[in-house]
Amino acid sequence: MSEVKIIGANVPNVPWQDRPSDDKGRLPVWRYKENPIIGRNPAEGVARIFNSAVIPYEGKFIGVFRGEQTNGIPYIYLGRSEDGIHWEYEKEKIPFKDEDGNDFMPRYAYDPRLVKVEDTYYIIWCQDFYGAAIGVAKTQDFKTFTRIENPFLPFNRNAVLFPRKINGKFMMLSRPSDSGHTPFGDIFLSESPDMEYWGKHRHVMGKSGKWWENLKIGGGAAPIETTEGWLLFYHGVTGTCSGYVYSIGGAILDIDNPSVVKYRCETFLLTPEEWYEERGFVPNVTFPCATIHDAKSGKIAIYYGSADTYVGLAFTEINEVVTYIKEHSVVTGEDTEIGKR
Ligand code: BMA
């Protein structure tokens, strides 16, 4: 079998820990032994950090962190790290400005993603725009942050930007929803010439018949470009008599037409099993928001929120995870069609 490769930058200092020798090896993803990497009360005025995104930056790492303030309102904070594991946070919230340089702070902000396209870094999050909606801001230096005025209508969450333009357009995954604890939801794709105006919306994939994702799904980490297509780690949700359970799933989207799902893994890749995933503010949540990956070695570090309380780190290797997804792939006609009806 030919080796699957990541197409992208070499990140030789990608956080990494080999699969533990006592791991039964059932799944291609394993956890960092020292999890969680971010514990409770991580910064002044912040009770919990979870559902956060990180990226390599100038040989080190930078990230945008969902910080649940002690007044209960979520906001986004910038953090920096030498090793991608130990983080220091800026005391002040990220200071968003509008195009004219005036303050333009969202009322709240949560579940940020951080993606570099060409020479610009984009932060995408969920904010209040008469209900849950997608917020976007851009920066080139992590000092000034220009917030793009409400690019999507409410209600929508889980916006995930592709790390490069496809056919000359920016591409964004998102999950239209309601404004509450949405009991439904599929992943859609939208395109834009400029990050401001979005259209040509297409359906990518919906919930499946498998118990772990039979209620709703949502984009997770920015897709990873590979020789097999775009590798997407996403979240799948089921409902139980005591609440939702969020697991991590994997799919591979067509490289030129990413509304087409080539492979979709019928098993979860990670599901709440450890104390920091099962116990916390919201039990039984594993919520991926970012990866750091190294094209040369194929190593992938997955960052995920745990129980709406902590940040966990998990690892996989590109050939292993893609092979597993392909071997356990079940796709429907709705997955494999272009989704433009
Ligand atoms: C979703 C989002 C996430 C959260 C999850 C579980 O609706 O609000 O931020 O992790 O619920 O509570």
Boltz pocket constraint, residues with backbone or C-beta under 6 A from the ligand:
constraints:
  - pocket:
      binder: B
      contacts: [[A, 51], [A, 110], [A, 111], [A, 180], [A, 181], [A, 182], [A, 246], [A, 282], [A, 285], [A, 287], [A, 305], [A, 308]]
      max_distance: 6.0
